[in-house]
């Protein structure tokens, strides 16, 4: 093995030489033909350095002492085994130097067999992570990282007091012997990092539990910065959450089904937004929709909301046990009160093509308020994505399913929307809450 450490550029340059079989950052594997030619040319009077130069090697790159070391080893092999010593695999796959002429004794074979059994037993008991090798889209067996294999090797050797077996176990695990010893040397560094992780995860765990396990890394980062004045990279937060099994409870995929098809096509309105939801003016783009809330023993409530496209704030909302037209009429009434009876002069009210919003009476009330009505394309939920996103977050945060009456559900709706507007920091709002961001836009 060379004492040099080759960088990526040097490895690529060395691989161009036809006399080289393979190159790693620490070693070069030469072809058997080159080794035979090198020994022959050395016997004819050439120096090791000249031999390597004549065969296209850069001495400065491979190291000035490398030719001498290689020729010394190859001459010994040639004297003991002749050319056959280079053409027969003697030191692992593809490697021909330092051949071993001593066959394994029965005791050594038995020792290796026992070590193999002990290692495989430890591997079966090792807590594997949900990490699988994939090939052509098909899941294969669970695999271990190099660090996990090093842990297994060390545990096997220590538990069963095995000696002179490191190379065998490394080969069995498919890792390098030098990597194993580097891993052992780095134990103090890992210990210090684990101690630091234990301290760092305390605040993360506190926030995670206080939010009922319904916040992710970005939410935790913003809460730490705004509420605790602690700066931590979101990638580190993700790593610590994974390390300490802080798994966020997220909603399962449940595509929103439209309440009903629009029965009167002539009452639909054009899509004026074309997904340009955020026009940086509070009150200019207002998005509305209705979602189902199941609670108690199969009871159902309906939540109608209006969301500001620029600030992402829930401007108003109305909860009802009925899906009659009154739910959207009351939502409009509350919206008027919420804005203080003063709408943006170019305010747009955007919805899907549900029967509530295509109804002539509803459209008349919208027009009377001075709002311009806009609708998503038929069957395209992405045209009202911010509302769909809010309903998804709402159902993650709200604990209403176990409640028995509408009053309790209403209190929970009030609580969650209050938290969403005033206390939930959002990455896309410069790490502010919707209410803070509204103030920021108005000040600007």
CORJOMO-V295576 format. One record per helix or strand of 3 or more residues. SS is the DSSP state (hx for helix, st for strand). FROM is the first residue (numbers start at 1). LEN is the number of residues. If there is no record, write none. Layout:
# CORJOMO-V295576
((SS FROM LEN) (SS FROM LEN))
This chain:
# CORJOMO-V295576
((hx 8 8) (st 20 4) (st 28 3) (hx 32 12) (hx 48 7) (hx 59 4) (hx 66 16) (hx 84 4) (hx 106 20) (st 132 4) (st 138 5) (hx 146 15) (hx 166 8) (hx 177 9) (hx 187 24) (hx 217 11) (hx 234 10) (hx 265 3) (st 285 11) (st 299 10) (st 314 7) (hx 326 13) (st 348 4) (hx 355 4) (hx 360 9) (st 372 4) (hx 381 17) (hx 406 17) (hx 427 3) (hx 434 10))
